[in-house]
Amino acid sequence: MEADPDFWPPELHLQTGKILFVTAEKREAFAVVCHLHNIPLIRRVDVWADLLDPFLDTEFTEEDQQRTFGRLTQSGFSESEIQQIRNRVEKNMLAYNYFAWEWMFFGLFDLFIAYWLTTNGRLRKIKSNWRRAAKKKIYWWAIKITNRGRKL
């Protein structure tokens, strides 16, 4: 088990591979609990922030884009894989950002919110078991990508 109370939102990485999120308001209490229970604190390269950059309502210079690409390649992503991931999440992230209308940070938590918001209405008439399975598949796919972020 590992934790990152300084992340947004704070994260708890379980041995099962799951990542649980803690509300920002509970950040300090979460850090204390981690300390009391000897949960190691980690910091990783936030690969989702880099992967989701193109969906932010802002412009990035070529230099910014090269730094982002450099961080992703250092975490083991190829250029084609980066593009494949971005293509897979594009519709959900663009729809999610449509409602934001301002620059903001996008990370793993935002990806999950985007999928939840954009699939709940569309899948309402489909059996709930299928909906849960689809969300579970996205969850584990995204977690696997998250865990490729180099520890700092």
N, CA, C and O atoms as a GROMACS GRO file, in nm:
protein
  608
    1MET      N    1   0.085  -0.116   0.000
    1MET     CA    2   0.000   0.000   0.000
    1MET      C    3   0.090   0.124   0.000
    1MET      O    4   0.192   0.128   0.069
    2GLU      N    5   0.051   0.223  -0.078
    2GLU     CA    6   0.124   0.350  -0.086
    2GLU      C    7   0.022   0.462  -0.094
    2GLU      O    8  -0.094   0.440  -0.130
    3ALA      N    9   0.065   0.583  -0.060
    3ALA     CA   10  -0.026   0.697  -0.064
    3ALA      C   11   0.046   0.820  -0.117
    3ALA      O   12   0.168   0.832  -0.108
    4ASP      N   13  -0.034   0.910  -0.172
    4ASP     CA   14   0.016   1.040  -0.214
    4ASP      C   15  -0.084   1.146  -0.169
    4ASP      O   16  -0.175   1.182  -0.244
    5PRO      N   17  -0.067   1.196  -0.045
    5PRO     CA   18  -0.161   1.296   0.005
    5PRO      C   19  -0.149   1.431  -0.064
    5PRO      O   20  -0.240   1.513  -0.054
    6ASP      N   21  -0.038   1.456  -0.133
    6ASP     CA   22  -0.018   1.584  -0.200
    6ASP      C   23  -0.076   1.587  -0.342
    6ASP      O   24  -0.078   1.692  -0.406
    7PHE      N   25  -0.121   1.473  -0.389
    7PHE     CA   26  -0.177   1.466  -0.524
    7PHE      C   27  -0.315   1.529  -0.525
    7PHE      O   28  -0.374   1.551  -0.419
    8TRP      N   29  -0.367   1.558  -0.646
    8TRP     CA   30  -0.504   1.608  -0.654
    8TRP      C   31  -0.587   1.512  -0.736
    8TRP      O   32  -0.557   1.489  -0.853
    9PRO      N   33  -0.691   1.456  -0.677
    9PRO     CA   34  -0.715   1.449  -0.533
    9PRO      C   35  -0.617   1.349  -0.472
    9PRO      O   36  -0.558   1.268  -0.544
   10PRO      N   37  -0.599   1.353  -0.340
   10PRO     CA   38  -0.509   1.259  -0.274
   10PRO      C   39  -0.546   1.115  -0.309
   10PRO      O   40  -0.664   1.082  -0.325
   11GLU      N   41  -0.444   1.030  -0.321
   11GLU     CA   42  -0.466   0.892  -0.365
   11GLU      C   43  -0.409   0.792  -0.264
   11GLU      O   44  -0.308   0.817  -0.199
   12LEU      N   45  -0.478   0.679  -0.255
   12LEU     CA   46  -0.430   0.564  -0.180
   12LEU      C   47  -0.420   0.448  -0.278
   12LEU      O   48  -0.520   0.408  -0.337
   13HIS      N   49  -0.301   0.396  -0.296
   13HIS     CA   50  -0.276   0.284  -0.388
   13HIS      C   51  -0.277   0.155  -0.307
   13HIS      O   52  -0.188   0.134  -0.224
   14LEU      N   53  -0.375   0.070  -0.331
   14LEU     CA   54  -0.387  -0.056  -0.257
   14LEU      C   55  -0.301  -0.164  -0.321
   14LEU      O   56  -0.262  -0.153  -0.437
   15GLN      N   57  -0.272  -0.269  -0.245
   15GLN     CA   58  -0.193  -0.380  -0.297
   15GLN      C   59  -0.264  -0.454  -0.408
   15GLN      O   60  -0.200  -0.520  -0.490
   16THR      N   61  -0.396  -0.445  -0.414
   16THR     CA   62  -0.474  -0.510  -0.519
   16THR      C   63  -0.457  -0.438  -0.653
   16THR      O   64  -0.496  -0.491  -0.758
   17GLY      N   65  -0.399  -0.318  -0.650
   17GLY     CA   66  -0.385  -0.238  -0.771
   17GLY      C   67  -0.485  -0.125  -0.777
   17GLY      O   68  -0.467  -0.030  -0.853
   18LYS      N   69  -0.590  -0.133  -0.698
   18LYS     CA   70  -0.691  -0.027  -0.698
   18LYS      C   71  -0.631   0.104  -0.647
   18LYS      O   72  -0.537   0.105  -0.568
   19ILE      N   73  -0.689   0.212  -0.694
   19ILE     CA   74  -0.653   0.344  -0.645
   19ILE      C   75  -0.781   0.407  -0.590
   19ILE      O   76  -0.882   0.416  -0.660
   20LEU      N   77  -0.774   0.449  -0.465
   20LEU     CA   78  -0.887   0.515  -0.402
   20LEU      C   79  -0.854   0.663  -0.388
   20LEU      O   80  -0.738   0.700  -0.366
   21PHE      N   81  -0.954   0.747  -0.400
   21PHE     CA   82  -0.935   0.891  -0.392
   21PHE      C   83  -0.992   0.943  -0.260
   21PHE      O   84  -1.093   0.894  -0.210
   22VAL      N   85  -0.924   1.042  -0.205
   22VAL     CA   86  -0.966   1.106  -0.081
   22VAL      C   87  -1.001   1.250  -0.116
   22VAL      O   88  -0.933   1.312  -0.197
   23THR      N   89  -1.105   1.303  -0.056
   23THR     CA   90  -1.143   1.441  -0.086
   23THR      C   91  -1.032   1.536  -0.041
   23THR      O   92  -0.964   1.510   0.058
   24ALA      N   93  -1.015   1.643  -0.114
   24ALA     CA   94  -0.910   1.740  -0.083
   24ALA      C   95  -0.925   1.797   0.057
   24ALA      O   96  -0.826   1.830   0.122
   25GLU      N   97  -1.049   1.810   0.105
   25GLU     CA   98  -1.073   1.863   0.239
   25GLU      C   99  -1.014   1.772   0.348
   25GLU      O  100  -0.983   1.818   0.458
   26LYS      N  101  -0.998   1.644   0.316
   26LYS     CA  102  -0.946   1.547   0.412
   26LYS      C  103  -0.796   1.522   0.394
   26LYS      O  104  -0.742   1.429   0.454
   27ARG      N  105  -0.730   1.603   0.313
   27ARG     CA  106  -0.589   1.583   0.281
   27ARG      C  107  -0.502   1.573   0.406
   27ARG      O  108  -0.422   1.480   0.419
   28GLU      N  109  -0.516   1.667   0.498
   28GLU     CA  110  -0.431   1.668   0.618
   28GLU      C  111  -0.458   1.546   0.706
   28GLU      O  112  -0.365   1.484   0.756
   29ALA      N  113  -0.584   1.513   0.725
   29ALA     CA  114  -0.618   1.395   0.806
   29ALA      C  115  -0.566   1.268   0.739
   29ALA      O  116  -0.520   1.177   0.807
   30PHE      N  117  -0.575   1.263   0.609
   30PHE     CA  118  -0.525   1.148   0.533
   30PHE      C  119  -0.374   1.133   0.553
   30PHE      O  120  -0.325   1.022   0.573
   31ALA      N  121  -0.301   1.243   0.548
   31ALA     CA  122  -0.156   1.240   0.569
   31ALA      C  123  -0.123   1.189   0.709
   31ALA      O  124  -0.028   1.113   0.727
   32VAL      N  125  -0.200   1.231   0.808
   32VAL     CA  126  -0.179   1.187   0.946
   32VAL      C  127  -0.204   1.036   0.957
   32VAL      O  128  -0.126   0.964   1.020
   33VAL      N  129  -0.314   0.989   0.897
   33VAL     CA  130  -0.345   0.846   0.900
   33VAL      C  131  -0.234   0.765   0.833
   33VAL      O  132  -0.195   0.660   0.883
   34CYS      N  133  -0.184   0.814   0.723
   34CYS     CA  134  -0.073   0.746   0.654
   34CYS      C  135   0.048   0.736   0.745
   34CYS      O  136   0.113   0.632   0.754
   35HIS      N  137   0.078   0.845   0.813
   35HIS     CA  138   0.193   0.847   0.904
   35HIS      C  139   0.172   0.750   1.020
   35HIS      O  140   0.262   0.673   1.054
   36LEU      N  141   0.054   0.753   1.080
   36LEU     CA  142   0.026   0.666   1.195
   36LEU      C  143   0.030   0.518   1.159
   36LEU      O  144   0.066   0.435   1.243
   37HIS      N  145  -0.005   0.485   1.036
   37HIS     CA  146  -0.010   0.345   0.993
   37HIS      C  147   0.111   0.306   0.907
   37HIS      O  148   0.112   0.200   0.845
   38ASN      N  149   0.211   0.393   0.906
   38ASN     CA  150   0.335   0.365   0.830
   38ASN      C  151   0.309   0.332   0.684
   38ASN      O  152   0.374   0.244   0.627
   39ILE      N  153   0.215   0.401   0.624
   39ILE     CA  154   0.188   0.383   0.482
   39ILE      C  155   0.290   0.469   0.406
   39ILE      O  156   0.294   0.590   0.424
   40PRO      N  157   0.371   0.406   0.322
   40PRO     CA  158   0.474   0.482   0.250
   40PRO      C  159   0.412   0.589   0.160
   40PRO      O  160   0.312   0.565   0.093
   41LEU      N  161   0.472   0.706   0.161
   41LEU     CA  162   0.428   0.815   0.074
   41LEU      C  163   0.510   0.809  -0.054
   41LEU      O  164   0.633   0.796  -0.050
   42ILE      N  165   0.442   0.820  -0.165
   42ILE     CA  166   0.508   0.812  -0.295
   42ILE      C  167   0.472   0.935  -0.377
   42ILE      O  168   0.375   1.004  -0.348
   43ARG      N  169   0.549   0.959  -0.477
   43ARG     CA  170   0.518   1.063  -0.576
   43ARG      C  171   0.552   1.003  -0.710
   43ARG      O  172   0.663   0.952  -0.729
   44ARG      N  173   0.460   1.008  -0.803
   44ARG     CA  174   0.482   0.953  -0.937
   44ARG      C  175   0.468   1.063  -1.041
   44ARG      O  176   0.406   1.167  -1.017
   45VAL      N  177   0.526   1.038  -1.156
   45VAL     CA  178   0.498   1.122  -1.271
   45VAL      C  179   0.350   1.103  -1.302
   45VAL      O  180   0.304   0.990  -1.314
   46ASP      N  181   0.276   1.211  -1.314
   46ASP     CA  182   0.132   1.203  -1.341
   46ASP      C  183   0.111   1.184  -1.491
   46ASP      O  184   0.094   1.281  -1.564
   47VAL      N  185   0.111   1.059  -1.535
   47VAL     CA  186   0.101   1.032  -1.678
   47VAL      C  187  -0.034   1.076  -1.734
   47VAL      O  188  -0.042   1.117  -1.850
   48TRP      N  189  -0.140   1.069  -1.654
   48TRP     CA  190  -0.271   1.111  -1.706
   48TRP      C  191  -0.277   1.260  -1.729
   48TRP      O  192  -0.341   1.305  -1.825
   49ALA      N  193  -0.213   1.338  -1.645
   49ALA     CA  194  -0.210   1.483  -1.670
   49ALA      C  195  -0.143   1.511  -1.804
   49ALA      O  196  -0.188   1.597  -1.879
   50ASP      N  197  -0.036   1.438  -1.833
   50ASP     CA  198   0.032   1.456  -1.961
   50ASP      C  199  -0.049   1.401  -2.078
   50ASP      O  200  -0.054   1.463  -2.185
   51LEU      N  201  -0.112   1.286  -2.059
   51LEU     CA  202  -0.192   1.228  -2.166
   51LEU      C  203  -0.316   1.312  -2.200
   51LEU      O  204  -0.361   1.313  -2.314
   52LEU      N  205  -0.370   1.380  -2.100
   52LEU     CA  206  -0.493   1.456  -2.121
   52LEU      C  207  -0.470   1.603  -2.154
   52LEU      O  208  -0.566   1.678  -2.172
   53ASP      N  209  -0.345   1.647  -2.162
   53ASP     CA  210  -0.314   1.786  -2.197
   53ASP      C  211  -0.388   1.838  -2.320
   53ASP      O  212  -0.439   1.950  -2.316
   54PRO      N  213  -0.396   1.761  -2.429
   54PRO     CA  214  -0.461   1.815  -2.550
   54PRO      C  215  -0.608   1.850  -2.531
   54PRO      O  216  -0.664   1.922  -2.614
   55PHE      N  217  -0.671   1.802  -2.425
   55PHE     CA  218  -0.813   1.825  -2.405
   55PHE      C  219  -0.842   1.945  -2.316
   55PHE      O  220  -0.958   1.980  -2.293
   56LEU      N  221  -0.737   2.008  -2.266
   56LEU     CA  222  -0.755   2.129  -2.185
   56LEU      C  223  -0.786   2.246  -2.275
   56LEU      O  224  -0.742   2.251  -2.390
   57ASP      N  225  -0.859   2.341  -2.223
   57ASP     CA  226  -0.895   2.460  -2.299
   57ASP      C  227  -0.781   2.562  -2.288
   57ASP      O  228  -0.797   2.670  -2.231
   58THR      N  229  -0.667   2.526  -2.344
   58THR     CA  230  -0.551   2.614  -2.343
   58THR      C  231  -0.459   2.573  -2.458
   58THR      O  232  -0.476   2.466  -2.517
   59GLU      N  233  -0.365   2.657  -2.488
   59GLU     CA  234  -0.269   2.626  -2.593
   59GLU      C  235  -0.134   2.597  -2.530
   59GLU      O  236  -0.094   2.660  -2.432
   60PHE      N  237  -0.064   2.501  -2.587
   60PHE     CA  238   0.069   2.466  -2.540
   60PHE      C  239   0.170   2.495  -2.649
   60PHE      O  240   0.145   2.468  -2.767
   61THR      N  241   0.284   2.549  -2.610
   61THR     CA  242   0.390   2.576  -2.707
   61THR      C  243   0.452   2.442  -2.749
   61THR      O  244   0.430   2.339  -2.686
   62GLU      N  245   0.527   2.446  -2.856
   62GLU     CA  246   0.598   2.327  -2.902
   62GLU      C  247   0.692   2.277  -2.792
   62GLU      O  248   0.707   2.157  -2.773
   63GLU      N  249   0.753   2.369  -2.721
   63GLU     CA  250   0.844   2.333  -2.611
   63GLU      C  251   0.768   2.261  -2.500
   63GLU      O  252   0.816   2.161  -2.446
   64ASP      N  253   0.648   2.311  -2.465
   64ASP     CA  254   0.565   2.244  -2.364
   64ASP      C  255   0.529   2.103  -2.409
   64ASP      O  256   0.536   2.008  -2.330
   65GLN      N  257   0.491   2.089  -2.534
   65GLN     CA  258   0.452   1.959  -2.587
   65GLN      C  259   0.570   1.861  -2.586
   65GLN      O  260   0.552   1.742  -2.558
   66GLN      N  261   0.689   1.911  -2.615
   66GLN     CA  262   0.808   1.825  -2.613
   66GLN      C  263   0.841   1.779  -2.471
   66GLN      O  264   0.882   1.665  -2.451
   67ARG      N  265   0.825   1.867  -2.373
   67ARG     CA  266   0.848   1.828  -2.233
   67ARG      C  267   0.747   1.721  -2.191
   67ARG      O  268   0.784   1.623  -2.125
   68THR      N  269   0.622   1.740  -2.229
   68THR     CA  270   0.519   1.641  -2.198
   68THR      C  271   0.553   1.507  -2.262
   68THR      O  272   0.548   1.403  -2.196
   69PHE      N  273   0.589   1.510  -2.389
   69PHE     CA  274   0.625   1.387  -2.461
   69PHE      C  275   0.746   1.321  -2.394
   69PHE      O  276   0.751   1.199  -2.382
   70GLY      N  277   0.843   1.401  -2.351
   70GLY     CA  278   0.962   1.348  -2.285
   70GLY      C  279   0.928   1.276  -2.155
   70GLY      O  280   0.982   1.168  -2.129
   71ARG      N  281   0.839   1.333  -2.075
   71ARG     CA  282   0.799   1.267  -1.950
   71ARG      C  283   0.728   1.135  -1.980
   71ARG      O  284   0.749   1.036  -1.910
   72LEU      N  285   0.643   1.135  -2.082
   72LEU     CA  286   0.571   1.012  -2.116
   72LEU      C  287   0.666   0.904  -2.170
   72LEU      O  288   0.652   0.788  -2.134
   73THR      N  289   0.760   0.942  -2.254
   73THR     CA  290   0.854   0.842  -2.307
   73THR      C  291   0.944   0.788  -2.197
   73THR      O  292   0.983   0.671  -2.200
   74GLN      N  293   0.980   0.873  -2.100
   74GLN     CA  294   1.060   0.825  -1.986
   74GLN      C  295   0.982   0.726  -1.901
   74GLN      O  296   1.041   0.645  -1.830
   75SER      N  297   0.850   0.732  -1.907
   75SER     CA  298   0.766   0.636  -1.835
   75SER      C  299   0.733   0.515  -1.921
   75SER      O  300   0.655   0.428  -1.879
   76GLY      N  301   0.791   0.508  -2.041
   76GLY     CA  302   0.776   0.388  -2.124
   76GLY      C  303   0.670   0.393  -2.232
   76GLY      O  304   0.639   0.290  -2.290
   77PHE      N  305   0.614   0.510  -2.260
   77PHE     CA  306   0.512   0.522  -2.364
   77PHE      C  307   0.576   0.554  -2.498
   77PHE      O  308   0.668   0.636  -2.506
   78SER      N  309   0.527   0.489  -2.602
   78SER     CA  310   0.573   0.523  -2.738
   78SER      C  311   0.481   0.630  -2.794
   78SER      O  312   0.373   0.655  -2.741
   79GLU      N  313   0.524   0.694  -2.902
   79GLU     CA  314   0.443   0.798  -2.964
   79GLU      C  315   0.310   0.740  -3.014
   79GLU      O  316   0.205   0.804  -2.999
   80SER      N  317   0.314   0.621  -3.072
   80SER     CA  318   0.188   0.562  -3.123
   80SER      C  319   0.096   0.523  -3.007
   80SER      O  320  -0.026   0.536  -3.019
   81GLU      N  321   0.152   0.475  -2.897
   81GLU     CA  322   0.069   0.439  -2.783
   81GLU      C  323   0.003   0.563  -2.721
   81GLU      O  324  -0.113   0.560  -2.683
   82ILE      N  325   0.078   0.672  -2.713
   82ILE     CA  326   0.023   0.798  -2.661
   82ILE      C  327  -0.097   0.838  -2.746
   82ILE      O  328  -0.201   0.876  -2.693
   83GLN      N  329  -0.082   0.830  -2.878
   83GLN     CA  330  -0.191   0.868  -2.968
   83GLN      C  331  -0.310   0.774  -2.954
   83GLN      O  332  -0.424   0.819  -2.958
   84GLN      N  333  -0.284   0.645  -2.939
   84GLN     CA  334  -0.393   0.548  -2.922
   84GLN      C  335  -0.473   0.576  -2.795
   84GLN      O  336  -0.596   0.572  -2.796
   85ILE      N  337  -0.404   0.606  -2.687
   85ILE     CA  338  -0.472   0.636  -2.561
   85ILE      C  339  -0.555   0.762  -2.576
   85ILE      O  340  -0.671   0.766  -2.536
   86ARG      N  341  -0.495   0.865  -2.634
   86ARG     CA  342  -0.568   0.991  -2.652
   86ARG      C  343  -0.689   0.972  -2.742
   86ARG      O  344  -0.794   1.031  -2.718
   87ASN      N  345  -0.676   0.891  -2.846
   87ASN     CA  346  -0.790   0.865  -2.934
   87ASN      C  347  -0.902   0.793  -2.859
   87ASN      O  348  -1.020   0.821  -2.881
   88ARG      N  349  -0.865   0.702  -2.770
   88ARG     CA  350  -0.967   0.625  -2.696
   88ARG      C  351  -1.048   0.714  -2.602
   88ARG      O  352  -1.168   0.690  -2.584
   89VAL      N  353  -0.986   0.814  -2.541
   89VAL     CA  354  -1.056   0.896  -2.442
   89VAL      C  355  -1.108   1.028  -2.500
   89VAL      O  356  -1.175   1.104  -2.430
   90GLU      N  357  -1.079   1.055  -2.625
   90GLU     CA  358  -1.107   1.186  -2.684
   90GLU      C  359  -1.254   1.229  -2.671
   90GLU      O  360  -1.281   1.339  -2.623
   91LYS      N  361  -1.347   1.146  -2.712
   91LYS     CA  362  -1.488   1.187  -2.709
   91LYS      C  363  -1.534   1.219  -2.567
   91LYS      O  364  -1.602   1.319  -2.545
   92ASN      N  365  -1.497   1.135  -2.473
   92ASN     CA  366  -1.539   1.157  -2.334
   92ASN      C  367  -1.477   1.285  -2.278
   92ASN      O  368  -1.545   1.363  -2.211
   93MET      N  369  -1.348   1.307  -2.305
   93MET     CA  370  -1.280   1.424  -2.248
   93MET      C  371  -1.328   1.554  -2.314
   93MET      O  372  -1.340   1.656  -2.246
   94LEU      N  373  -1.354   1.550  -2.443
   94LEU     CA  374  -1.404   1.671  -2.510
   94LEU      C  375  -1.544   1.706  -2.458
   94LEU      O  376  -1.575   1.823  -2.437
   95ALA      N  377  -1.626   1.604  -2.439
   95ALA     CA  378  -1.760   1.629  -2.385
   95ALA      C  379  -1.751   1.684  -2.242
   95ALA      O  380  -1.823   1.777  -2.207
   96TYR      N  381  -1.664   1.628  -2.163
   96TYR     CA  382  -1.644   1.673  -2.024
   96TYR      C  383  -1.594   1.817  -2.022
   96TYR      O  384  -1.643   1.899  -1.944
   97ASN      N  385  -1.497   1.848  -2.106
   97ASN     CA  386  -1.439   1.983  -2.108
   97ASN      C  387  -1.539   2.085  -2.163
   97ASN      O  388  -1.529   2.204  -2.132
   98TYR      N  389  -1.632   2.042  -2.243
   98TYR     CA  390  -1.734   2.132  -2.296
   98TYR      C  391  -1.808   2.203  -2.183
   98TYR      O  392  -1.844   2.320  -2.195
   99PHE      N  393  -1.830   2.131  -2.073
   99PHE     CA  394  -1.902   2.188  -1.960
   99PHE      C  395  -1.811   2.269  -1.867
   99PHE      O  396  -1.859   2.352  -1.790
  100ALA      N  397  -1.682   2.245  -1.874
  100ALA     CA  398  -1.588   2.316  -1.785
  100ALA      C  399  -1.571   2.461  -1.830
  100ALA      O  400  -1.574   2.552  -1.748
  101TRP      N  401  -1.552   2.483  -1.958
  101TRP     CA  402  -1.539   2.615  -2.018
  101TRP      C  403  -1.424   2.700  -1.964
  101TRP      O  404  -1.423   2.821  -1.984
  102GLU      N  405  -1.333   2.641  -1.897
  102GLU     CA  406  -1.218   2.716  -1.849
  102GLU      C  407  -1.102   2.620  -1.832
  102GLU      O  408  -1.121   2.498  -1.830
  103TRP      N  409  -0.982   2.675  -1.821
  103TRP     CA  410  -0.866   2.590  -1.804
  103TRP      C  411  -0.874   2.524  -1.668
  103TRP      O  412  -0.911   2.586  -1.569
  104MET      N  413  -0.839   2.398  -1.664
  104MET     CA  414  -0.834   2.324  -1.540
  104MET      C  415  -0.734   2.212  -1.556
  104MET      O  416  -0.685   2.187  -1.666
  105PHE      N  417  -0.704   2.145  -1.448
  105PHE     CA  418  -0.617   2.030  -1.448
  105PHE      C  419  -0.699   1.907  -1.483
  105PHE      O  420  -0.810   1.892  -1.432
  106PHE      N  421  -0.648   1.820  -1.568
  106PHE     CA  422  -0.712   1.691  -1.593
  106PHE      C  423  -0.617   1.581  -1.549
  106PHE      O  424  -0.499   1.582  -1.584
  107GLY      N  425  -0.668   1.487  -1.473
  107GLY     CA  426  -0.591   1.372  -1.429
  107GLY      C  427  -0.679   1.249  -1.429
  107GLY      O  428  -0.787   1.249  -1.489
  108LEU      N  429  -0.634   1.144  -1.362
  108LEU     CA  430  -0.707   1.018  -1.358
  108LEU      C  431  -0.849   1.035  -1.304
  108LEU      O  432  -0.943   0.980  -1.360
  109PHE      N  433  -0.863   1.111  -1.198
  109PHE     CA  434  -0.995   1.132  -1.138
  109PHE      C  435  -1.090   1.198  -1.240
  109PHE      O  436  -1.206   1.161  -1.249
  110ASP      N  437  -1.038   1.295  -1.314
  110ASP     CA  438  -1.120   1.362  -1.417
  110ASP      C  439  -1.159   1.266  -1.528
  110ASP      O  440  -1.271   1.272  -1.580
  111LEU      N  441  -1.068   1.176  -1.565
  111LEU     CA  442  -1.100   1.076  -1.666
  111LEU      C  443  -1.218   0.992  -1.619
  111LEU      O  444  -1.310   0.965  -1.697
  112PHE      N  445  -1.215   0.949  -1.493
  112PHE     CA  446  -1.326   0.869  -1.441
  112PHE      C  447  -1.456   0.949  -1.438
  112PHE      O  448  -1.562   0.896  -1.473
  113ILE      N  449  -1.450   1.073  -1.398
  113ILE     CA  450  -1.570   1.157  -1.398
  113ILE      C  451  -1.622   1.174  -1.540
  113ILE      O  452  -1.743   1.165  -1.564
  114ALA      N  453  -1.533   1.198  -1.634
  114ALA     CA  454  -1.574   1.215  -1.773
  114ALA      C  455  -1.645   1.090  -1.825
  114ALA      O  456  -1.749   1.101  -1.891
  115TYR      N  457  -1.592   0.973  -1.796
  115TYR     CA  458  -1.656   0.850  -1.840
  115TYR      C  459  -1.790   0.830  -1.770
  115TYR      O  460  -1.887   0.788  -1.834
  116TRP      N  461  -1.796   0.860  -1.642
  116TRP     CA  462  -1.921   0.845  -1.569
  116TRP      C  463  -2.029   0.939  -1.625
  116TRP      O  464  -2.142   0.897  -1.648
  117LEU      N  465  -1.992   1.064  -1.647
  117LEU     CA  466  -2.089   1.162  -1.697
  117LEU      C  467  -2.134   1.132  -1.839
  117LEU      O  468  -2.251   1.148  -1.872
  118THR      N  469  -2.041   1.090  -1.922
  118THR     CA  470  -2.075   1.072  -2.063
  118THR      C  471  -2.134   0.936  -2.094
  118THR      O  472  -2.190   0.917  -2.202
  119THR      N  473  -2.123   0.840  -2.003
  119THR     CA  474  -2.182   0.709  -2.032
  119THR      C  475  -2.313   0.686  -1.958
  119THR      O  476  -2.394   0.605  -2.003
  120ASN      N  477  -2.336   0.753  -1.848
  120ASN     CA  478  -2.459   0.726  -1.773
  120ASN      C  479  -2.584   0.756  -1.855
  120ASN      O  480  -2.676   0.675  -1.857
  121GLY      N  481  -2.589   0.869  -1.920
  121GLY     CA  482  -2.706   0.902  -2.001
  121GLY      C  483  -2.719   0.813  -2.122
  121GLY      O  484  -2.829   0.768  -2.156
  122ARG      N  485  -2.608   0.787  -2.189
  122ARG     CA  486  -2.609   0.711  -2.314
  122ARG      C  487  -2.642   0.564  -2.289
  122ARG      O  488  -2.704   0.500  -2.374
  123LEU      N  489  -2.602   0.511  -2.175
  123LEU     CA  490  -2.621   0.368  -2.150
  123LEU      C  491  -2.741   0.338  -2.060
  123LEU      O  492  -2.760   0.223  -2.019
  124ARG      N  493  -2.820   0.438  -2.031
  124ARG     CA  494  -2.929   0.421  -1.935
  124ARG      C  495  -3.021   0.305  -1.973
  124ARG      O  496  -3.068   0.234  -1.884
  125LYS      N  497  -3.047   0.284  -2.101
  125LYS     CA  498  -3.142   0.181  -2.143
  125LYS      C  499  -3.078   0.042  -2.155
  125LYS      O  500  -3.148  -0.057  -2.177
  126ILE      N  501  -2.948   0.037  -2.141
  126ILE     CA  502  -2.878  -0.091  -2.152
  126ILE      C  503  -2.870  -0.154  -2.013
  126ILE      O  504  -2.864  -0.083  -1.912
  127LYS      N  505  -2.869  -0.285  -2.007
  127LYS     CA  506  -2.866  -0.352  -1.877
  127LYS      C  507  -2.755  -0.298  -1.788
  127LYS      O  508  -2.644  -0.271  -1.835
  128SER      N  509  -2.786  -0.284  -1.662
  128SER     CA  510  -2.689  -0.227  -1.568
  128SER      C  511  -2.565  -0.315  -1.552
  128SER      O  512  -2.457  -0.264  -1.525
  129ASN      N  513  -2.578  -0.447  -1.569
  129ASN     CA  514  -2.462  -0.535  -1.558
  129ASN      C  515  -2.359  -0.501  -1.666
  129ASN      O  516  -2.239  -0.498  -1.638
  130TRP      N  517  -2.406  -0.476  -1.787
  130TRP     CA  518  -2.314  -0.440  -1.895
  130TRP      C  519  -2.248  -0.306  -1.864
  130TRP      O  520  -2.128  -0.289  -1.887
  131ARG      N  521  -2.325  -0.212  -1.812
  131ARG     CA  522  -2.272  -0.080  -1.780
  131ARG      C  523  -2.162  -0.092  -1.674
  131ARG      O  524  -2.057  -0.028  -1.686
  132ARG      N  525  -2.185  -0.172  -1.572
  132ARG     CA  526  -2.083  -0.190  -1.467
  132ARG      C  527  -1.959  -0.256  -1.526
  132ARG      O  528  -1.847  -0.217  -1.492
  133ALA      N  529  -1.976  -0.354  -1.613
  133ALA     CA  530  -1.861  -0.422  -1.674
  133ALA      C  531  -1.779  -0.325  -1.760
  133ALA      O  532  -1.656  -0.328  -1.757
  134ALA      N  533  -1.848  -0.240  -1.835
  134ALA     CA  534  -1.778  -0.143  -1.920
  134ALA      C  535  -1.698  -0.046  -1.835
  134ALA      O  536  -1.584  -0.013  -1.868
  135LYS      N  537  -1.757   0.002  -1.727
  135LYS     CA  538  -1.686   0.095  -1.638
  135LYS      C  539  -1.568   0.027  -1.571
  135LYS      O  540  -1.463   0.088  -1.553
  136LYS      N  541  -1.586  -0.098  -1.533
  136LYS     CA  542  -1.478  -0.173  -1.469
  136LYS      C  543  -1.361  -0.189  -1.566
  136LYS      O  544  -1.245  -0.178  -1.526
  137LYS      N  545  -1.391  -0.215  -1.692
  137LYS     CA  546  -1.286  -0.232  -1.793
  137LYS      C  547  -1.208  -0.101  -1.810
  137LYS      O  548  -1.085  -0.103  -1.816
  138ILE      N  549  -1.276   0.011  -1.818
  138ILE     CA  550  -1.211   0.141  -1.828
  138ILE      C  551  -1.128   0.168  -1.703
  138ILE      O  552  -1.016   0.217  -1.712
  139TYR      N  553  -1.183   0.136  -1.588
  139TYR     CA  554  -1.113   0.159  -1.461
  139TYR      C  555  -0.978   0.088  -1.461
  139TYR      O  556  -0.875   0.151  -1.436
  140TRP      N  557  -0.977  -0.042  -1.488
  140TRP     CA  558  -0.853  -0.118  -1.480
  140TRP      C  559  -0.756  -0.079  -1.591
  140TRP      O  560  -0.635  -0.081  -1.570
  141TRP      N  561  -0.807  -0.045  -1.709
  141TRP     CA  562  -0.721   0.002  -1.818
  141TRP      C  563  -0.651   0.131  -1.774
  141TRP      O  564  -0.530   0.145  -1.794
  142ALA      N  565  -0.725   0.224  -1.715
  142ALA     CA  566  -0.668   0.352  -1.672
  142ALA      C  567  -0.571   0.334  -1.555
  142ALA      O  568  -0.469   0.402  -1.549
  143ILE      N  569  -0.602   0.244  -1.463
  143ILE     CA  570  -0.514   0.218  -1.349
  143ILE      C  571  -0.381   0.161  -1.397
  143ILE      O  572  -0.275   0.200  -1.348
  144LYS      N  573  -0.389   0.070  -1.492
  144LYS     CA  574  -0.266   0.010  -1.546
  144LYS      C  575  -0.176   0.119  -1.606
  144LYS      O  576  -0.055   0.117  -1.588
  145ILE      N  577  -0.236   0.212  -1.676
  145ILE     CA  578  -0.160   0.324  -1.734
  145ILE      C  579  -0.103   0.412  -1.623
  145ILE      O  580   0.013   0.454  -1.631
  146THR      N  581  -0.183   0.442  -1.522
  146THR     CA  582  -0.138   0.524  -1.409
  146THR      C  583  -0.013   0.466  -1.345
  146THR      O  584   0.082   0.538  -1.314
  147ASN      N  585  -0.014   0.335  -1.324
  147ASN     CA  586   0.096   0.270  -1.254
  147ASN      C  587   0.226   0.266  -1.334
  147ASN      O  588   0.329   0.224  -1.283
  148ARG      N  589   0.220   0.310  -1.458
  148ARG     CA  590   0.343   0.318  -1.538
  148ARG      C  591   0.419   0.448  -1.509
  148ARG      O  592   0.534   0.464  -1.552
  149GLY      N  593   0.356   0.540  -1.438
  149GLY     CA  594   0.425   0.664  -1.404
  149GLY      C  595   0.545   0.636  -1.314
  149GLY      O  596   0.532   0.570  -1.211
  150ARG      N  597   0.659   0.685  -1.354
  150ARG     CA  598   0.782   0.663  -1.276
  150ARG      C  599   0.769   0.721  -1.137
  150ARG      O  600   0.715   0.830  -1.120
  151LYS      N  601   0.818   0.648  -1.038
  151LYS     CA  602   0.822   0.702  -0.902
  151LYS      C  603   0.931   0.807  -0.897
  151LYS      O  604   1.039   0.789  -0.952
  152LEU      N  605   0.900   0.917  -0.830
  152LEU     CA  606   0.996   1.026  -0.818
  152LEU      C  607   1.068   1.020  -0.684
  152LEU      O  608   1.153   1.103  -0.655
   0.00000   0.00000   0.00000
